[in-house]
């Protein structure tokens, strides 16, 4: 992300505005938003995104079981491979209890 900000500052600023606008939407609290992000990142087979969003989910009050559940719910939607790719990142990002 640091490279993106340095090399494309205008785009990075625009992206920040979009993210801020999404955060201000009503209807989902921070924990729910992070769990949804985890499921999306898993479906996209993005372990790095899963790592970061599992940390943010914990900070927003999600339990370890909720974080793991958001990843493994993709089993019937996206298949076993994305779950196996992303589950270690979710556990690492959440940390130990």
C-alpha positions in Angstrom: 0.0 0.0 0.0 2.9 2.4 0.8 4.2 2.0 -2.8 0.7 2.6 -4.2 0.4 5.8 -2.1 3.8 7.0 -3.1 3.5 6.2 -6.8 -0.2 7.1 -7.3 -1.0 9.7 -4.7 -4.1 11.0 -6.5 -5.6 7.5 -6.9 -4.7 6.7 -3.3 -6.5 9.8 -2.1 -9.6 9.0 -4.2 -9.6 5.4 -2.8 -9.4 6.8 0.7 -12.5 8.9 0.0 -14.4 5.8 -1.2 -13.4 3.8 1.9 -14.4 6.7 4.2 -17.8 6.9 2.4 -18.3 3.2 2.8 -17.5 3.4 6.5 -20.2 6.1 6.9 -23.0 4.0 5.4 -25.7 3.1 7.9 -26.9 -0.5 8.4 -23.8 -2.4 9.4 -21.6 -1.9 12.4 -17.9 -2.2 12.3 -17.7 -5.8 13.3 -20.2 -6.9 10.7 -18.4 -4.9 8.0 -15.1 -6.6 8.9 -16.7 -10.1 8.8 -18.2 -9.3 5.4 -14.8 -8.1 4.2 -13.2 -11.3 5.4 -15.7 -13.4 3.4 -15.1 -11.3 0.3 -11.3 -11.4 0.7 -11.5 -15.2 1.0 -13.7 -15.5 -2.0 -11.1 -13.5 -3.9 -8.3 -15.7 -2.6 -6.5 -12.8 -1.0 -4.8 -14.1 2.2 -3.1 -10.7 2.7 -6.5 -9.0 2.8 -7.8 -11.7 5.2 -4.8 -11.1 7.5 -5.5 -7.4 7.8 -9.3 -7.7 8.0 -9.1 -10.4 10.7 -7.0 -8.0 12.8 -9.6 -5.3 12.2 -12.5 -7.7 13.0 -10.9 -8.6 16.3 -10.4 -4.9 17.1 -14.1 -4.4 16.2 -15.1 -7.0 18.7 -15.4 -10.2 16.6 -14.6 -13.5 18.3 -12.1 -16.0 16.9 -15.0 -18.2 15.9 -16.7 -15.4 14.0 -13.5 -14.7 12.1 -13.0 -18.4 11.2 -16.7 -18.7 10.3 -16.5 -15.8 7.9 -13.7 -17.6 6.1 -15.1 -21.1 6.0 -18.6 -19.9 4.9 -16.9 -19.8 1.5 -16.6 -23.5 1.4 -19.9 -24.1 -0.4 -19.7 -20.8 -2.3 -16.1 -20.7 -3.6 -14.8 -24.1 -2.8 -12.2 -25.6 -0.6 -9.1 -24.0 -2.2 -9.9 -20.4 -1.1 -10.7 -21.5 2.4 -7.4 -23.5 2.6 -5.5 -20.5 1.2 -7.0 -18.0 3.6 -7.7 -19.8 6.9 -4.0 -19.6 8.0 -4.0 -15.8 7.4 -7.2 -15.4 9.4 -5.8 -17.3 12.3 -2.5 -15.4 12.2 -4.2 -12.0 11.8 -6.6 -12.7 14.7 -3.8 -13.8 17.0 -4.0 -15.8 20.1 -6.7 -15.4 22.7 
